[in-house]
């Protein structure tokens, strides 16, 4: 694989640590090391940091071409000085990236000349655009784009076309460096480039739009002008009225910046008036009065020049300044582009729409920043930070400015693929500094768990069901429990009736209405049909009906919601494979819980829907146990409650890849990120033939390159595996003597709460992953010793915010693997964590905002090579393969447990503990600090390292410990530990006294 390159050719060297001062300390230590070992290269330092360190909260990158530049940058970083080759991270989680394309005004002849000469990626993209203009019979914009001393006049199509080409080619440079857009924003002419980069319109259609624009505005002779004013639309109104000529408001950039168009003399009169009042005003280079009523007479001609086309659906959201919102794929093509030319541009609304869509990084793709100031004005009133960068600056060398800006945007993403810029190098001389750590670990980011044998950098675990030791409920009033059905209403089915009867007869429980209950018990519905495909259809209909949102029945007293299933979990090796619907519903339940952070979401699995009185009492005991993921099973001595845990295990022996396992490989999702990683890995290891199945073909140039390099026959017939007829035809043509290995990596994902999910989107999530696999297993010929490897997700095991459908689909995949093994097939479902660089090759199943949510759980990006090596082993059960911040993941998983008060949780009813000790102890627990005495309560919780997720955990712990609730806003503010003690009713400790609180009270 060819390493990426920044435009300036320098190597990015990444440093990271738990705290900002530790980054400086690390930089100082590395600079000292380079002084001791002057023969060490930049590549060696970068490779060592990449191979031995994981990415932490505070990050900095030094761009260096040689050792002298690296040392200079490191010394500046150590001294906390600004330096042109140093970039620091402003964010702790990956933001969604927005590419912003301005309209006319910042263009100039030759604006792309330097990039065209110096950057191969820019030149290739620009040439592709130029070819599209020539193919359409339109005058080429290349002369204006690369103009030198040419003093001839330029036509409107050359000017507008060049600005479009420059924007598209610059965007390609950004993408080639791994900074890809999650959404695009366009202003006026910039909307055309924004739509192309988003994939919303084709390049030929874009050329047609630009040609139509240029063609009609050439029909507007006259002395027109446009100008930007540093005032709001309301203030501009009186000035426009007093101008003494024709002027209209044409662009609203923000609440305090607008643009006007009209007769030149009138526009200049308004700009003079603004300047006279001490305000900012600047004329824009434009030859026509854009976005004014004067263009209405050209509507018919303009639309006649446009093609009969439409907008495409695309995962990248295209936001237009025309409407100030995401452009619907159903918008009428001709009407939209006329409105784009005629209507007032509402950039203010477009920026707000982008923020609502989660954008936190705005990258202006232009020859000189024109809109960053306006975006910054939008963020002035917001507390959340944002990344605002341009691409170039007219007063700076292009490759320097572009490289610095690319790194500034990239470093905001903790999962950015910095390793992709590096060629493999040796580690250099010994004695390289260790990662700096605080003497007292105040941040909850300790070193990762010890990696499993044979899989460096990874954690490998399996699900285990072990006998639980339920805690005894606190003596006092019986706990109030309610039993509901999937829709939140009372359920009269036999299992629900049996549970109600058991609650009524239990001495520590009382039956209550849902709004009055402390524990709400939701009984999972049953469905006809035993296979996973039938389960997927039933779940799609269930979600479409809104029934899974049973949590809407919660009342103010509810602290736990427990789903009761039957046969969802394989507790013992002798049990039959799980029920697909029950297992998937349990996975959905775990994800639904993230929308209700004030409650704990638990799960109880039963072996039968028939409850004897003894079984009923044991079930209520389990509901009151305070455990999270549980299963009740009958033994010779009575009923035993099992609790699920994750246990790290050593990786088993590797597959004998040379024994025919790679003779005939089939990879579904073959054009996606994971599928292509597998194809490359297996080709490198001698795969004879690989068939890539995907709705769209993989990149033919990539396939040719792999074939040429490794000799592997790679074929990629377009195939929708959810279509059994099409799949049968492809299997007949490409199945050969039978597959030796099937890697099922196909899948789509829809994220959102269950109340937001549409049935068609849920069906799409289940389609390839579940139904497609069922079709594949049925029609594709396989050898008797063939292996199947299914790409599942840890989301199916522990859920995630907005993952209800995605978690259920992956849990169904786990069930399919179990059933295939039960039928004698060699099949394993690998429950993956987060893949490194998943947005950089092929398609990613989650956007950057989704990945940021996943990382908040403690997951870190895995090396694709290490992940694949861990999967190609002799597994006899489905492993979880992931990289993680151990303490953060532990806090994440512990936070899903029930919060039922127990004797163990509150010690003994006659005991007492100081509030200060309770606060200090629980802070130590959530931060992963072994000795509670080391927690300094004089520091703010924020400085101690309490973020939003840890604040949720701390809130629950304090409530269980001392029976009092603190608002999340308080915990996330600047409150110190001492101030928290006082707010909870305690007093700050003094050597001679400490107030005691009876912790047994309700």
Buried (B, 14 or more C-beta within 10 A) or exposed (E): EEEBBBBBEBBBBBBBBBBBEBBBBBBBBBBBBBEEBEEBBBBBBBBBBBBEBBBBBBBBBBBBEEBEBBBBBBBBBBEEEEBEBBBBBBBBBBBBBBBBBBBBBBBBBBBBBBBBEBBEBBBEBBBBBBEBBEEBEBBBBBBBBBBEEEEEEBBBBBBBBBBBBBBBBBBBBBBBBBBBBBBBBBBBBBBBBBBBBBBBBBBBBBBBBBBBBBBBBEEBEEEBBBBBBBBBBEBBEEBBEEBEBBBBBBBBBBBBBBBBBBBBBBBBBBBEBBBEEEBBBBBBEBBBBBBBEBBEEBBEEBBEBBBEBBBBEBEBBBBBBBBBBBBEEEBEBBEBBBBBBBBBBBBBBBBBBBBEBBBBBBBBBBBBBBBBBBBEBBBEEEEEEBBBBBBBBEEEEBBBBBBBBBBBBBBBBBBBBBBBBBEEBEEBEEEBBEBBBEEEBBBBBBEBBEBBEBBEBBBBBBBBBEEBEBBEBBEEEBBBBBBBBBBBEBBEEEBBBBBBBBBEEBEBBBBBEBEEBBBBBBBBBBBEEEBBBBBBBBBBBBBBEBBBBBBEBBBEEBBBBBBBBBBBBBBEEEBEBBBBBBBBBBBBBBBBBBBBBBBBBBBBBBBEBEBEEEBBBBBBBBBBBBBBBBBBBBEEEEBBBBBBBBEEBEBBEEBEBEEEBBBBBBBBBBBBBBBBBBBBBBBBBBBBBBBBBBBEBBBEEBBEBBBEEBEBBBBBBBBBBBBBEBBBBBBEEBBBEBBBBBBBBBBBBBBBBBBEBEEEBBBBBBBBBBBBBBBBBEBBBBBEEBBBBBBBBBBBBBBBBBBBBBBBBBBBBBBBBBBBBEEEBBBBBBBBBBBBBBBBBBBBBBBBBBBBBBBBBBBBBBBBEBBBBBBBBEBEBBBBBBBBBBBBBBBBBBBBBBBBBBBEBBEEEEEEBBBBBBBBBBBBBBBBBEEBEBBBBEBBBBBBBBBEBBBBBBBBBBBBBBBBEBEBEBBBEEBBBBBBBBBBEBBBBEEEEBBEBEBBEE
